[in-house]
Amino acid sequence: MQIMNISLDRLRPHPSNSNVMQPPLLAKLAQHLKRADRYPPLIVRPMPEPDSYQILDGHHRAAALKQIGRHEARCVVWHVDDQEALLLLATLNRLQGRDDPFKRASLLAELNHHLPLEQLAEHLPEQLGQLQALLSLRELPPSPRPPQPIEEWPVAVHFFLTPEQRQRLDRRLKELGGPREDALMRLVDAPSAASTPHEP
C-alpha cells in the first residue's frame, strides 16, 4: 500500500457522504491533528477531472486538516468505479466496533494517570461528566447476595371478606394511615398481629 501526500485543494468530498460529525467533535479532531500529526490516511480515488481525487473515507480528517492550516493530507489511492465507491462510502464509516464500557473505563483510568480529566475532556470525544461516569464503572460491584431459600419467597395471598369484615379492615387501615398497601403491610408485620383474636 502506497501512501502519498495530496494537496487538500485537489481533494473533493463525495456528494453522497452521509457521515456527519458535530462541530465540537470536529474541533477536538482538529486539536488532535495539530498536536500529534498522526492519523489514518484518507482513502481517495482518482477523478476524471485532472489532478483531482474524491474522498471515500476521511472527510472529517480533511476538514480538520484545513481548519489547522495544513495544505496536504496523507492518502491511499484506490482505483474503483462509481458503484464500488458508493459501496465503500456506505461501509467504511459504519463497519466498526463499539467500545466495551468497562474496558473503556480502564483505558481512561490509565490516561488519567498522565493527564487530569479536565484536560482529557478537551481531547477525547466524551465530555467531562461522561468521563466521570465511565470511571465510576471501575468501582467494585457489591457482593452478590446469597440465594434466598424458596420457603422464604413472598407468596401472593387472596382472601374473601364479608361487608362487615371489609368495613373493620378499612377502619383499621385508616387508623394506621398512609397508603393502603403500606398500612396493610404494617398491620401484618405488627408484633400484636399474631396474638390478635381472629375475627369471623
Buried (B, 14 or more C-beta within 10 A) or exposed (E): EEEEEBEBEBBBEBEEBEEEBEEEEBBBBBBBBBEEEEBEBBBBBBEEEEEBBBBBBBBBBBBBBBBBEBEBBBBBBBEBEEEEBBEBBBEBBEEEEEEEEEEBBBBBEEBBEEEEBEEBBEBBBBEEEEBEEBBEBEEEEEEEEEEEEEEEEEEEEEEEEEEEEEEEBEEEBEEBEEEEEEBBEBBEEEEEEEEEEEEE
